[in-house]
């Protein structure tokens, strides 16, 4: 069978014969309210650059827009702007509540979808639902003041979409060639009456000239088109078929209105809004030049009617043979996208329904749309720009001041381009698993990027995220590198050992940082700290404890045991072609045994609780006292992640490693004694390395698969439902600290309050649990069965348990016979309306009881793992 065209484009990009990645959906959806744009004295990013000034104030480090595109250095951007004749401002960017304004933290208040995308952006399709009534900014702000006990109040809850009085703005991009992008915008009036609309196709340069960082580019009008000149990007031209007129202004801050003075001319970033909404004719440049331009369309669309608009952004002097075949280019690119996804989805070998395939394709589209240009030079950010007011005193000792080496200017996979328009290290690791199925070269480069010297700290720490690069995410980077390596080898028919070896050496530095910084007592029990699980425990684990002392973390220790096994696996793979790595493999084998012994109580109390048959964090006080914090949470399940198998062939072909392994088994029974599986062969003569032994595995799984504890209809909860009736209470210094079962949004402000690990279902940890069950089955085979659900009298093998969890997670998105998708069951429109029901949102986490989607609504990073899970089950 012929190789799909999209795979051939990716090969051309890899071989550097065609630069297909130059243009893409790299434009952020929220640049305001980010740390990058915060030059305040106290690091209050939301207050320093709020939404209310975003249309009047030039950004420093990036740009944003509505379903837009830009080049890979965010020099020239295209996005749409809309005006329904009623809104007080142009709809140029997505609105949402800043973190301090929402009753559960930040929250986007718009309806938009990523419907399709190919990795090279040869075809992109997005959808924005624009109300015909005035956008309810004030009502949404008012509802953001609801108490935490109330759920999020969303745009659809305002009733603004009742009677279908809205426009569907369907925007598509198709590349005629590498630097020739066709844009097709179809506007549908879904309402019962004719309605007016202004549509602007906006072209604008990111402002670097005001900050002394680049010479000023230009846009100008010539012969019915807009010409764009940029010193490094070159010359482009923009065509807009049937546009009423071209408008020009400058992408400059409106200093007159914001600050009472203007040193940089008379035309500002908000010129088009001033011109259209307030009738200020002098707000646009009559000379038809500037750094921001727009093709203006004014129309009235009849009830149930639609209008289609064609635009084109292309490098000057290109062959224009495609000009007469606009719709034909789109037809071909859509057919090529279908061909590509047919190939991608067929590789799973499962029998998926059209609905399941739709879910996988939209999850994949979300991954591609959520790639974003990210720029931050900490050294410059701390000191300030020439020609600008100096940053406040103390800034060089404040947020991220210890990361002066960090220089980021790359296209990076974001968790969500509105809620989290900045990378998070462990999120990115999970993103790359489904990404590797779509674009393995991007996945490998992305993982390698975080290990480069301008990202990784000289001490070996991987940056967490821009709010606090020094926070500690779970160490899953090695796991992701190994998994992407294996996926890539399967797709391409050969392993990329050069990639694996290059990341391994940098991962050694990161592993050493962990050992030196997070094992205070040197006892192989790790504190870890925050570890990405926000409010999972009693205290904010990223801050000093109110009790003093420290927490010995079950999850922190387990992550490190998993890290050891990941590094062991990589070292063994590299040792197959270079025996030097056998020594390193032995080192990680030994280190794993030390951690396992400490965790399970060899020579000390360990973190296993014999009475409850569960793993707990231990609070270690300054006076030397220590006791378990008996919270039944994911921290007691994460020990399951530290598992892997060694097959007989591998052991026999690595004599040095085999000899040292045998020595440890014979001479250090104190370390290896609790790992009987090292001496007992499993299926196909395999050996098992696992933190959790056979009996404890059964005990932990009894709790995990109990529907009154961790097992929900939609996956494994973050906290046992046991705590609904039995909250965990801790009294310290006259204060009561408690952990309750909270299946929805967080009821406390702990760690910002914008995510909750006390009951909801989260995809990343569920995915790792599924992988772990498969590895345990790989060793035990059919000889080990457990009841699923617990108490059901239905014993099944561990691989069947893994499949059942995959099905439950997939059920979140699959439409039931009545059309309801559990993740989106909040409003009947999502299941009954033909213009809603097949458009899917991929949420950050899910109600532990109902499956309703919560948190960020476009979290197609780790939630896109559902596309990978659906490849392994019939659904």
C-alpha positions in Angstrom: 0.0 0.0 0.0 1.3 3.5 -0.9 2.6 5.6 2.0 0.1 8.4 2.8 1.2 11.8 1.6 1.4 13.2 5.1 4.0 10.7 6.2 6.0 11.6 3.1 5.8 15.3 4.1 7.1 14.4 7.6 10.0 12.6 6.0 10.8 15.6 3.8 10.8 17.7 7.0 13.0 15.3 8.8 15.4 15.2 5.8 15.3 19.0 5.6 14.3 19.0 2.0 11.0 20.9 2.7 10.2 23.0 5.7 6.7 21.9 6.3 6.8 22.9 10.0 7.5 26.6 9.3 3.8 27.5 9.6 1.3 26.0 12.0 -1.3 26.6 14.7 1.5 27.9 17.0 -0.3 31.1 18.1 -1.2 31.2 21.8 -4.7 31.6 22.9 -3.7 33.6 26.0 -0.6 35.7 26.3 -2.1 38.0 28.9 -1.9 37.0 32.5 1.2 34.9 31.9 4.4 35.0 33.9 6.3 36.0 30.8 4.4 39.3 30.5 4.5 40.0 34.3 6.8 42.9 35.2 5.1 43.6 38.5 6.9 44.1 41.8 5.3 41.1 43.5 4.7 38.6 40.7 1.0 39.1 40.4 0.8 38.1 36.8 -3.0 38.0 36.5 -3.3 41.6 37.9 -0.4 43.0 36.0 -1.7 42.1 32.5 -5.4 41.4 32.7 -7.8 40.6 29.8 -9.2 44.1 30.0 -6.1 45.7 28.6 -5.0 42.9 26.2 -6.6 44.6 23.2 -4.8 47.8 24.0 -1.4 46.7 25.1 1.4 45.1 23.1 2.9 41.9 24.3 6.6 41.4 24.9 7.2 37.6 24.6 4.5 36.3 22.3 1.1 36.9 20.7 -2.4 35.5 20.9 -5.4 35.3 18.7 -8.5 33.4 17.8 -7.9 30.1 16.1 -4.9 31.6 14.4 -1.6 30.5 12.9 2.0 32.0 12.8 5.4 31.0 11.6 7.7 29.0 13.9 9.3 32.1 15.4 6.0 34.0 15.8 7.0 36.9 13.6 3.9 37.1 11.4 0.5 36.0 12.7 -2.9 35.5 11.3 -6.1 35.2 13.2 -9.7 36.3 13.0 -11.6 39.0 14.8 -15.4 39.2 15.0 -18.1 41.8 15.9 -21.8 41.1 16.2 -22.8 44.8 16.4 -23.4 44.5 20.1 -20.2 43.6 21.9 -18.2 46.5 23.6 -14.9 45.2 22.1 -13.9 43.1 19.1 -13.8 39.4 19.7 -10.1 39.0 19.0 -9.1 36.5 21.7 -10.7 34.1 24.1 -12.2 35.4 27.3 -11.9 33.7 30.6 -11.7 34.4 34.3 -8.2 35.0 35.7 -7.1 32.7 38.5 -8.1 35.0 41.4 -11.5 35.7 39.8 -12.9 32.2 39.4 -14.5 30.3 42.1 -12.2 27.4 41.2 -9.3 29.2 39.7 -8.8 30.3 36.1 -11.4 29.1 33.5 -11.9 29.9 29.9 -15.5 31.1 29.1 -15.9 30.3 25.5 -17.0 27.4 23.2 -14.4 26.4 20.6 -13.2 23.1 19.2 -10.2 21.6 17.4 -11.8 19.4 14.8 -9.0 18.3 12.6 -5.3 18.7 12.0 -2.3 17.0 10.4 1.2 17.1 11.9 2.6 19.4 9.2 -0.5 21.6 9.4 -1.1 20.8 5.7 -4.7 20.8 6.9 -6.2 22.4 10.0 -9.8 22.9 11.0 -11.2 24.7 14.1 -14.7 25.9 15.2 -15.7 28.9 17.3 -19.2 29.5 18.5 -19.9 33.2 18.6 -23.1 34.5 20.3 -25.3 37.0 18.5 -26.3 38.7 21.7 -23.8 40.9 23.6 -21.1 38.7 25.1 -21.9 38.3 28.9 -18.6 39.5 30.3 -20.1 41.0 33.4 -22.4 38.1 34.2 -19.5 35.7 33.9 -17.3 37.8 36.2 -20.2 38.0 38.7 -20.7 34.2 38.7 -17.0 33.8 39.3 -17.6 35.0 42.8 -19.8 32.0 43.6 -18.6 30.0 46.6 -16.3 27.0 46.1 -19.2 24.7 46.9 -20.8 25.7 43.6 -19.7 24.3 40.3 -18.1 26.4 37.5 -20.6 28.6 35.7 -19.9 28.3 32.0 -20.8 30.3 29.0 -23.5 27.8 27.9 -25.1 28.2 31.4 -25.9 31.9 30.6 -28.6 30.9 28.1 -26.8 32.8 25.3 -27.0 29.9 23.0 -30.7 29.3 23.5 -32.8 29.3 20.3 -29.4 28.8 18.5 -28.8 32.5 18.3 -25.1 32.2 17.5 -22.7 31.9 14.6 -20.6 28.9 13.9 -17.3 30.2 12.6 -15.6 27.3 10.8 -12.0 28.1 9.9 -9.8 25.8 7.8 -6.2 26.1 6.7 -4.7 24.2 3.7 -1.1 24.4 2.5 -0.8 24.7 -1.2 2.9 24.4 -0.6 5.3 25.0 2.3 4.9 28.8 2.3 1.5 29.1 0.7 -1.5 28.9 3.1 -5.1 28.9 1.9 -7.7 30.1 4.5 -11.4 29.2 4.2 -13.8 30.6 6.7 -17.4 29.5 6.6 -19.9 31.4 8.8 -23.2 29.7 9.7 -26.1 31.5 11.3 -27.7 28.8 13.4 -30.4 31.2 14.6 -34.1 31.8 13.7 -33.5 35.3 12.3 -31.1 37.1 10.0 -28.1 38.5 11.9 -25.3 41.0 11.1 -21.6 40.2 11.5 -18.3 41.9 10.9 -15.4 39.5 10.1 -11.8 40.5 10.1 -9.0 38.4 8.8 -6.1 40.0 10.8 -2.4 39.9 9.8 0.0 41.3 12.4 3.7 41.3 13.4 4.8 40.5 16.9 6.1 43.6 18.4 9.8 43.3 19.2 10.9 46.7 17.9 9.4 48.6 20.8 11.7 46.6 23.1 14.9 47.1 21.1 15.0 43.5 20.0 14.4 43.8 16.2 14.0 46.3 13.4 10.5 47.2 12.6 8.7 45.2 9.8 5.9 46.6 7.7 2.5 45.9 6.1 1.2 47.9 3.2 -1.5 47.8 0.6 -0.7 47.2 -3.0 -2.9 46.2 -6.0 -5.7 44.7 -3.9 -3.5 42.8 -1.5 -1.4 43.3 1.6 2.3 43.1 1.4 4.3 41.9 4.4 8.0 42.6 4.8 10.1 41.2 7.7 13.9 41.3 7.9 14.3 37.6 8.7 11.0 36.0 7.5 11.1 37.7 4.1 8.3 39.0 1.9 4.8 37.7 2.0 1.5 38.7 0.4 -2.0 38.4 1.7 -5.1 38.1 -0.5 -8.7 38.4 0.7 -11.3 37.6 -1.9 -14.3 40.0 -1.8 -13.1 42.0 1.2 -14.9 45.3 1.7 -11.6 47.1 2.6 -8.2 46.7 4.1 -7.6 48.4 7.5 -4.2 49.3 8.9 -2.9 50.2 12.3 0.1 49.6 14.5 0.6 46.7 16.9 1.6 49.2 19.6 0.3 49.9 23.1 -2.4 52.6 23.4 -0.4 54.6 25.9 -2.8 57.6 25.7 -5.7 55.7 27.1 -3.8 53.4 29.5 -1.1 55.8 30.8 -2.0 59.3 29.6 0.8 59.7 27.2 2.0 58.1 23.9 5.6 58.3 22.7 5.2 56.0 19.7 2.8 57.5 17.3 -0.9 57.8 16.7 -2.1 54.3 15.8 -2.6 51.5 18.3 -3.3 47.8 18.7 -7.0 48.4 19.2 -7.4 50.7 16.2 -9.9 48.4 14.4 -12.2 48.2 17.4 -12.1 52.0 17.8 -12.9 52.4 14.1 -15.7 49.9 13.9 -17.3 50.1 17.3 -16.8 53.7 18.3 -16.7 55.2 14.8 -13.2 56.8 15.2 -12.1 57.3 11.6 -8.7 58.5 12.7 -8.0 55.3 14.6 -6.8 53.6 11.4 -4.0 54.7 9.2 -5.3 56.3 6.0 -1.9 55.8 4.4 -2.6 52.0 4.5 0.6 51.0 6.2 1.4 49.6 9.6 2.3 46.5 11.5 -1.3 45.2 12.0 -3.8 44.9 9.1 -7.1 43.4 8.4 -9.4 42.4 5.6 -12.8 43.5 6.6 -16.1 41.7 5.6 -19.5 43.1 6.6 -22.6 41.0 6.1 -26.0 39.9 7.2 -26.5 36.2 7.2 -30.0 34.9 6.8 -31.6 32.5 9.3 -30.0 29.1 8.8 -27.8 30.5 6.1 -24.0 30.6 5.6 -21.3 32.6 3.8 -17.9 31.4 2.8 -14.7 33.5 2.6 -11.4 32.8 0.9 -8.0 34.3 2.0 -4.5 33.4 1.2 -1.1 34.0 2.8 1.8 33.2 0.6 5.5 33.9 0.1 5.9 36.5 -2.7 7.1 35.3 -6.2 5.8 31.8 -5.7 4.2 30.1 -8.7 0.5 30.9 -8.5 -0.9 27.9 -10.4 -3.0 26.9 -7.4 -4.8 30.3 -7.4 -7.7 29.0 -9.6 -8.2 25.8 -7.7 -8.8 27.0 -4.2 -11.5 24.5 -3.2 -9.7 21.8 -5.0 -6.7 22.3 -2.8 -8.9 21.9 0.2 -10.5 18.8 -1.2 -7.1 17.2 -1.7 -5.8 18.1 1.7 -8.9 16.8 3.4 -8.6 13.6 1.4 -4.9 13.3 2.4 -5.8 13.9 6.1 -8.4 11.1 5.8 -5.8 8.8 4.3 -3.3 9.7 7.0 -5.7 9.0 9.9 -7.0 5.8 8.3 -3.4 4.6 8.4 -2.8 5.9 11.9 -6.0 4.4 13.4 -5.7 1.1 11.5 -2.4 0.3 13.2 -4.1 -0.5 16.5 -5.6 -3.7 15.2 -8.9 -3.1 17.1 -12.5 -2.8 15.9 -13.4 0.8 16.6 -16.7 2.4 15.9 -17.0 5.6 13.8 -17.6 7.4 17.1 -14.4 6.0 18.6 -12.4 7.0 15.5 -13.9 10.5 15.7 -12.8 10.8 19.3 -9.2 9.6 18.5 -9.0 12.0 15.5 -10.2 15.0 17.5 -7.9 14.2 20.4 -5.0 14.1 17.9 -6.2 17.4 16.3 -6.1 18.9 19.8 -2.5 17.8 20.3 -1.5 19.4 17.1 -3.5 22.6 17.6 -2.0 22.9 21.1 1.6 23.3 19.9 2.6 26.8 20.7 5.5 29.2 20.1 7.0 29.8 23.6 9.7 32.4 24.1 11.3 33.3 27.4 14.8 34.5 28.1 15.0 34.6 31.9 18.2 36.7 32.0 16.5 39.4 29.8 13.2 39.0 31.6 14.9 39.7 35.0 16.9 42.7 33.8 14.4 44.3 31.5 14.5 45.7 27.9 16.3 48.7 26.6 14.1 51.7 26.2 11.6 50.3 28.7 11.1 51.2 32.4 13.5 49.0 34.5 11.9 46.1 36.4 11.2 46.7 40.1 13.9 46.4 42.7 14.2 42.8 44.0 13.0 41.2 40.8 16.5 39.6 40.3 16.0 37.8 43.6 12.3 36.8 43.0 10.5 34.3 40.9 12.7 32.0 38.8 15.8 34.1 39.5 17.8 30.9 39.9 17.2 30.0 36.3 19.3 32.7 34.6 20.6 30.2 32.1 17.1 29.4 30.7 16.4 30.5 27.2 13.3 29.1 25.5 12.3 29.9 21.9 10.7 26.8 20.5 7.4 25.3 19.4 6.3 23.3 22.4 3.4 21.1 23.2 1.2 22.9 25.7 -1.2 21.3 28.2 -3.9 23.8 27.1 -3.3 27.0 25.1 -5.7 29.0 27.3 -5.6 27.5 30.8 -2.0 26.5 30.7 -0.3 28.4 27.8 3.1 27.3 29.2 4.8 23.9 29.3 4.8 21.6 32.3 7.5 19.0 32.2 5.5 16.0 33.3 2.5 17.0 31.1 4.8 17.1 28.1 6.1 13.6 28.8 2.6 12.2 28.7 1.7 14.3 25.6 4.5 12.6 23.7 3.0 9.1 24.0 0.0 9.8 21.7 2.2 12.3 19.7 4.6 9.5 18.9 1.9 7.7 17.0 1.3 10.8 14.9 4.7 12.3 14.5 7.5 10.4 16.2 10.2 12.9 15.1 8.5 15.7 16.9 8.0 13.5 20.0 11.7 12.7 20.1 12.8 16.3 19.6 10.4 17.5 22.2 11.7 15.2 24.9 15.3 16.0 24.0 14.6 19.7 24.1 13.9 19.6 27.9 17.2 18.0 28.5 19.2 20.7 26.5 21.5 23.0 28.5 19.3 26.0 27.9 16.4 24.2 29.5 17.8 21.8 32.1 19.4 23.6 35.1 23.2 23.1 35.4 22.5 21.1 38.6 20.4 18.6 36.5 16.9 19.7 37.4 14.3 19.8 34.6 12.3 23.0 34.6 8.8 22.4 35.9 6.7 25.3 34.6 7.0 29.1 34.3 5.2 29.9 37.5 8.0 28.1 39.4 10.6 26.4 37.4 12.1 25.0 40.6 8.9 23.1 41.6 9.3 19.4 41.2 7.2 17.4 38.8 7.2 13.6 38.9 10.3 12.2 37.1 8.6 10.6 34.2 10.9 11.9 31.5 12.9 8.7 31.2 9.8 6.6 31.0 8.5 8.8 28.1 11.8 8.6 26.3 11.8 4.8 26.5 8.1 4.6 25.4 8.6 7.0 22.5 11.8 5.1 21.5 9.7 1.8 21.3 6.8 3.4 19.5 9.1 5.0 17.0 11.0 1.7 16.4 7.7 -0.1 15.8 6.5 2.6 13.3 9.7 2.9 11.4 11.0 -0.7 11.6 14.3 0.3 13.2 15.3 1.6 16.6 16.8 5.1 16.9 19.6 4.3 19.4 21.3 7.6 18.8 18.2 9.3 20.3 18.1 6.9 23.2 21.8 7.4 24.0 21.7 11.2 23.7 18.8 11.5 26.2 20.3 8.9 28.5 23.4 10.9 29.4 21.3 14.0 30.3 18.9 11.8 32.3 21.8 10.6 34.3 22.3 14.2 35.4 18.7 14.6 36.3 18.7 11.3 38.3 21.7 12.5 40.2 20.0 15.7 41.0 17.0 13.8 42.5 19.2 11.6 44.6 21.2 14.5 46.0 18.3 16.9 46.6 15.3 14.7 47.5 16.7 12.0 49.8 17.6 14.1 52.9 18.5 11.2 55.2 20.3 9.2 52.6 18.0 6.3 53.4 16.6 5.9 49.9 13.2 7.3 51.0 12.4 10.4 49.0 10.5 13.6 49.9 9.9 14.8 46.4 7.7 17.8 47.4 5.0 19.0 45.1 5.2 16.3 42.5 2.3 17.7 40.4 -0.5 16.2 42.5 -1.5 19.7 43.9 -3.8 19.1 46.9 -3.4 15.3 47.2 -2.2 15.4 50.8 -2.8 17.2 54.0 -0.4 20.0 53.3 1.0 22.0 50.4 4.0 19.8 49.8 5.9 22.5 47.9 6.1 24.7 51.1 7.6 24.2 54.6 5.4 22.1 56.8 3.5 23.9 59.7 4.7 21.0 61.9 8.3 21.4 60.9 10.1 18.3 59.8 9.5 16.6 56.5 7.2 14.1 54.7 8.7 10.9 53.5 6.6 10.3 50.5 5.3 7.1 49.2 4.8 8.6 45.8 8.2 10.4 45.7 9.9 7.2 46.6 7.9 5.1 44.1 8.6 7.6 41.3 12.3 7.2 42.0 12.0 3.4 42.0 10.2 3.7 38.6 13.0 6.1 37.4 15.6 3.4 38.3 13.8 0.8 36.3 13.4 3.2 33.3 17.1 3.9 33.4 17.9 0.2 33.8 15.8 -0.6 30.8 17.5 2.0 28.7 21.0 1.0 29.8 20.3 -2.7 29.0 19.1 -1.7 25.5 22.2 0.4 24.9 24.4 -2.4 26.3 23.3 -4.7 23.5 25.5 -2.7 21.2 28.0 -1.2 23.7 29.0 -3.4 26.7 30.1 -0.3 28.7 26.4 0.2 29.6 26.3 -3.1 31.4 28.1 -1.4 34.4 25.5 1.4 34.4 22.6 -1.1 34.2 24.1 -2.8 37.3 24.2 0.5 39.1 20.5 1.1 38.5 19.6 -2.5 39.4 21.4 -2.0 42.7 19.8 1.4 43.4 16.3 -0.1 42.7 17.0 -2.8 45.3 18.0 -0.3 47.9 14.8 1.8 47.3 12.6 -1.3 47.3 14.1 -2.5 50.6 13.7 0.9 52.3 10.1 1.3 50.9 9.1 -2.1 52.1 10.6 -2.0 55.5 14.0 -3.8 55.4 16.1 -2.4 58.2 13.5 0.3 59.0 9.8 0.8 59.3 9.2 1.4 55.6 6.1 3.0 54.2 3.9 -0.1 54.1 1.1 -0.2 56.7 0.5 -3.9 57.7 -2.8 -3.1 59.4 -4.4 -1.2 56.5 -2.5 -3.2 53.8 -1.6 0.0 52.0 1.3 2.4 51.4 1.1 5.8 53.2 3.2 9.0 53.4 5.0 9.4 56.7 5.3 12.6 58.7 8.7 12.8 60.3 8.8 15.5 63.0 11.8 17.4 64.3 11.8 15.5 67.6 12.4 12.2 65.7 8.8 10.9 66.0 7.3 9.5 62.8 3.8 8.3 61.9 1.8 7.5 58.8 -0.7 9.9 57.4 -3.5 7.4 56.7 -4.9 9.0 53.6 -6.0 6.4 51.0 -4.9 8.2 47.9 -2.9 7.8 44.7 0.3 8.0 46.8 -0.5 4.5 47.9 -1.1 3.2 44.4 1.9 4.9 42.7 4.2 2.1 44.1 2.6 -0.1 41.4 4.3 2.0 38.7 7.7 0.7 39.7 7.6 -2.6 37.8 9.4 -4.2 34.9 10.5 -7.6 33.6 13.7 -9.0 32.4 13.6 -11.9 29.9 16.0 -14.8 29.9 17.5 -13.9 26.6 18.4 -10.4 27.7 20.0 -11.7 30.9 22.0 -14.4 29.0 23.3 -12.0 26.4 24.7 -9.5 29.0 27.2 -11.6 31.0 28.5 -8.7 33.0 25.1 -7.6 34.2 23.9 -11.2 34.7 26.9 -11.9 36.9 26.4 -8.8 39.1 22.7 -9.5 39.4 23.4 -13.1 40.6 26.0 -11.7 43.1 23.4 -9.4 44.7 20.8 -12.2 44.9 23.3 -14.5 46.7 25.1 -12.0 48.8 22.5 -9.3 49.7 19.4 -11.2 50.8 18.6 -8.1 52.9 18.0 -6.2 49.7 16.8 -8.9 47.3 15.0 -11.1 49.8 11.6 -9.3 49.4 11.9 -9.6 45.6 11.3 -13.4 45.4 10.5 -12.9 41.7 14.2 -12.3 41.0 14.9 -15.9 41.8 11.5 -17.4 40.7 11.0 -17.4 36.9 7.7 -16.3 35.5 6.1 -16.7 32.1 8.7 -17.5 29.4 11.5 -17.5 32.1 11.0 -13.9 32.9 12.2 -12.2 36.1 10.2 -9.5 37.8 11.5 -6.3 39.3 8.7 -4.7 41.3 8.4 -2.5 44.3 5.2 -4.3 45.3 5.5 -8.0 45.9 2.9 -10.6 45.1 0.9 -10.6 48.4 1.0 -6.8 48.7 0.0 -6.5 45.1 -3.2 -8.5 45.8 -3.9 -6.3 48.8 -3.4 -3.0 47.0 -5.5 -4.2 44.1 -8.3 -5.2 46.4 -8.6 -1.5 47.4 -8.0 -0.1 44.0 -10.6 -2.3 42.3 -13.2 -1.7 45.1 -16.1 0.5 43.8 -16.6 1.9 47.3 -12.9 3.0 47.3 -10.9 3.8 44.2 -12.8 2.2 41.3 -15.3 4.4 39.5 -17.3 3.7 36.4 -14.8 5.9 34.6 -11.4 4.9 35.9 -9.4 5.1 39.2 -10.1 7.9 41.5 -7.4 10.1 43.0 -8.7 9.5 46.5 -10.7 6.6 48.0 -14.4 7.2 48.4 -13.9 5.8 51.9 -13.0 9.4 52.9 -16.5 10.6 52.0 -17.8 9.3 55.3 -14.4 9.2 57.0 -12.4 12.4 56.3 -8.8 12.3 57.4 -8.2 14.8 60.3 -4.9 16.1 61.6 -4.6 18.6 64.5 -1.4 20.6 64.6 -0.7 23.9 66.5 -4.4 24.6 67.2 -5.3 24.1 63.5 -7.3 21.3 61.9 -6.1 19.9 58.6 -8.4 17.5 56.8 -8.7 15.6 53.6 -12.2 14.8 52.3 -13.4 12.9 49.3 -14.1 15.7 46.7 -15.1 14.1 43.3 -15.4 17.4 41.5 -13.5 20.7 41.8 -11.4 21.5 44.8 -13.2 22.9 47.8 -10.1 24.5 49.2 -7.6 27.0 47.9 -4.7 24.7 48.6 -2.1 25.1 45.8 -4.3 27.7 44.1 -7.4 25.6 44.1 -7.6 25.2 40.3 -7.1 21.5 40.2 -8.2 18.7 42.5 -6.6 15.3 43.2 -9.0 14.4 46.1 -11.4 12.2 44.2 -11.6 12.9 40.4 -10.2 10.6 37.7 -7.0 11.8 36.1 -5.7 10.3 32.8 -1.9 10.2 33.4 -1.9 8.1 36.5 -4.6 5.8 35.1 -2.5 5.3 32.1 0.5 4.3 34.1 -1.7 2.0 36.2 -2.8 0.3 33.1 0.8 -0.1 31.8 1.8 -1.5 35.2 -1.0 -4.1 35.2 0.2 -5.2 31.8 3.7 -5.6 33.0 2.6 -7.6 36.1 0.6 -9.9 33.7 3.7 -10.2 31.5 5.4 -11.9 34.4 2.5 -13.7 36.2 0.5 -14.6 33.2 -2.8 -16.4 33.8 -1.6 -17.8 37.1 -2.6 -14.6 38.9 -6.2 -13.4 38.9 -8.0 -10.8 41.0 -11.7 -9.9 41.4 -12.7 -7.0 39.2 -14.6 -5.3 40.6 -13.5 -6.4 44.1 -16.1 -8.5 45.7 -17.8 -9.4 42.5 -16.8 -13.0 42.5 -15.4 -12.4 39.0 -11.7 -13.3 39.0 -9.8 -12.1 35.9 -6.2 -11.9 34.8 -4.3 -8.6 35.3 -4.3 -7.8 31.5 -8.1 -8.1 31.6 -8.2 -5.6 34.5 -6.0 -3.3 32.3 -8.5 -3.7 29.5 -11.4 -3.0 31.8 -9.8 0.3 33.0 -9.2 1.3 29.4 -12.8 0.7 28.6 -14.0 2.7 31.6 -11.7 5.7 30.6 -12.9 5.5 27.0 -16.5 5.6 28.2 -16.0 9.1 29.3 -16.1 10.2 25.7 -18.1 7.6 23.8 -21.7 8.6 23.1 -24.3 6.4 24.8 -27.5 5.4 22.9 -29.2 8.6 24.1 -26.3 10.6 22.7 -24.9 11.6 26.1 -21.1 11.6 26.5 -20.4 11.4 30.3 -17.6 13.9 30.1 -20.0 16.4 28.6 -23.3 15.7 30.1 -23.8 19.1 31.8 -26.1 20.6 29.1 -28.6 18.8 26.8 -27.2 20.7 23.8 -24.1 18.6 24.0 -26.1 15.4 23.3 -29.2 16.6 21.5 -28.0 19.4 19.2 -26.6 18.2 15.8 -24.2 21.2 15.9 -22.8 20.2 19.2 -23.0 16.5 19.8 -20.0 15.4 17.7 -17.7 18.1 18.9 -15.7 16.8 21.8 -13.9 18.6 24.6 -11.0 16.9 26.3 -11.0 18.0 30.0 -8.2 18.1 32.5 -9.8 15.7 34.9 -13.2 14.0 35.5 -15.8 13.7 38.3 -15.0 10.6 40.2 -18.7 9.6 40.4 -20.4 11.0 37.2 -17.4 11.3 34.8 -18.3 14.9 34.1 -15.3 16.8 32.6 -13.7 19.4 34.9 -10.9 21.9 35.0 -9.3 23.0 31.7 -11.6 22.1 28.8 -9.0 21.7 26.1 -6.5 19.5 28.0 -5.7 17.5 25.0 -2.2 16.9 26.3 -2.4 14.0 28.7 -6.1 13.4 28.2 -5.3 12.7 24.5 -4.0 9.4 26.0 -7.5 8.2 25.4 -6.5 7.9 21.7 -3.8 5.5 22.6 -6.0 3.5 24.9 -8.7 3.1 22.3 -6.1 1.5 20.0 -5.9 -1.5 22.4 -9.6 -2.2 22.9 -12.7 -2.7 20.8 -15.0 0.2 21.4 
